[in-house]
Amino acid sequence: MKPLNYAIMKYVDSVTEASAEDVIKALSPEYGRYRMLRPDAVEEALMVAKANALLDESRFELGENGELRVFYKVNEYGHYMIEKFIRD
């Protein structure tokens, strides 16, 4: 099993776009027992990847409870780096 942050990046690279909620739903079967698989920690991992130029924000929407949901997508540089450094 790869580290959670690697799994987050591989997941986001495998879809068109994803929010922290999408990542949690997708990774819960395998990483559900990890304490770091919670909304604030996953959002932080996504924001760090954005700050490191691996991801771009693709859109925003308000969730059912009025919370802001940020969607991210992997850019060309991010795809290259993920494929180069995170092996399956």
C-alpha positions in Angstrom: 0.0 0.0 0.0 1.4 3.4 -1.0 1.5 6.4 1.4 -1.8 8.2 1.6 -0.5 11.4 0.0 0.7 9.4 -3.0 -2.6 7.6 -3.2 -4.4 11.0 -3.2 -2.2 12.2 -6.1 -2.7 9.0 -8.1 -6.4 9.2 -7.6 -6.7 12.9 -8.8 -4.5 12.0 -11.8 -6.9 9.2 -12.7 -10.1 11.4 -12.9 -11.0 14.6 -14.7 -11.3 16.5 -11.5 -11.9 15.8 -7.8 -12.7 17.5 -4.5 -11.5 16.5 -1.1 -14.9 14.8 -0.6 -14.4 12.8 -3.8 -11.0 11.7 -2.7 -12.2 10.5 0.6 -15.0 8.5 -1.0 -12.7 6.9 -3.5 -9.9 6.0 -1.0 -12.1 5.0 2.0 -12.2 1.3 1.1 -8.4 1.0 1.3 -7.4 3.9 3.6 -10.6 4.3 5.8 -8.7 3.5 9.0 -6.1 6.3 8.4 -6.6 9.2 10.7 -5.5 11.6 8.0 -8.3 10.6 5.6 -10.6 13.4 6.8 -11.7 16.5 4.9 -9.4 19.1 6.4 -6.3 16.9 6.0 -7.2 15.9 2.4 -7.9 19.5 1.5 -4.5 20.5 2.9 -2.8 17.8 0.8 -4.6 19.1 -2.3 -3.7 22.7 -1.6 0.0 21.7 -1.0 0.0 20.0 -4.4 -1.5 23.1 -5.9 1.1 25.3 -4.3 3.8 22.9 -5.7 2.3 23.4 -9.2 1.0 19.8 -9.6 -2.7 20.7 -9.5 -4.9 23.5 -10.7 -8.3 24.5 -9.3 -10.9 23.6 -11.9 -14.1 24.9 -10.3 -15.9 25.8 -7.0 -19.4 25.0 -5.8 -21.4 25.2 -2.6 -22.2 21.8 -0.9 -25.5 20.9 0.6 -24.5 22.4 3.9 -23.3 25.6 2.3 -19.6 24.7 2.6 -17.3 25.6 -0.3 -16.1 22.6 -2.4 -13.0 23.2 -4.4 -12.3 20.9 -7.3 -8.8 20.2 -8.5 -7.4 18.7 -11.7 -3.9 17.6 -12.5 -2.0 19.8 -15.0 0.5 18.6 -17.5 3.5 19.1 -15.2 1.7 17.4 -12.4 0.9 14.4 -14.5 4.5 14.1 -15.6 5.8 14.3 -12.0 3.2 11.8 -10.7 3.9 9.3 -13.4 7.7 9.7 -12.9 7.8 9.5 -9.1 4.8 7.6 -7.9 4.9 4.0 -9.1 2.0 1.6 -8.9 
